[in-house]
């Protein structure tokens, strides 16, 4: 369990934030954030006041990495790149999350290391992580300034013969009563742009492998853009399937067999393939996963019962 509650003894009266800084080698800001989350307890009660002093027996809840031994695909003194598996979270979404990529990141590079961009849990592929706060600021800033280029591979439903672009604006969904989509296409949404190129077509599966180039970084951008053009990503449990199937998936009651039939694959067939950026020097990193062969996870067109509106 990555989040643990550990007992400590404070021999003399000490400001709470200072004890945390010394014990965990945190910055003052990091110590204050831990306090603000109520993770220091005295007599079972959380202490939130940054200026409060502590003495004697206390408890602290903190992230203690529990890695599974995933090795970085590439690393240097500033950052690392991992091959994230489909189904693995980048960060724990609750304190009860048993494992995430943060376990590997912090295990290899310490408490100041962090992922610098988002990848959906269902998406596999390249994940960039900083090793210290300076590289975190630089890399996150590079993403914000669109200085880091990414490409993805996606197996989609149906045949795609030519390259195309989608520039439909994307809006966050605030009403899940009619659709479980996290985002949708709407003119009042944020500008979004993705280019797509077909690489291969499998007639038995009626599936096309696309390379996808997102020029903006909206939530679920590739997924909603492909759904919009009626070529949803195979295995997508939210976009391209029925309301009932999406709801069952979100409630964790959709069986593997039901998912395969309802979505067309065992997992979301989307993979982060390349990263290109400059950090002191130019880097172009490509995934070593053979995503073409991942089509074995797609069921035949006769087997799947797609419920998307075409």
Secondary structure by P-SEA (a helix, b strand, c coil): ccbbbbbbbbcccccaaaaaaaaccccaaaaaaaaaaccccccccccccccccccccbbbbbbbbbccccccccccccccccccccccccccccccccccaaaaaaaacccccccccccccccccbbbbbccaaaaaaaaaaaaaccbbbbbbbbcccccccccccbbbbbbbcccccccccbbbbccccbbbbbbbbccccccccbbbbbbbbcccccaaaaaaaaaacccccccccccccaaaaaaaaaccccaaaaaaacccccccccccbbbbbccbbbbbbbccccccccccccccccccccccc
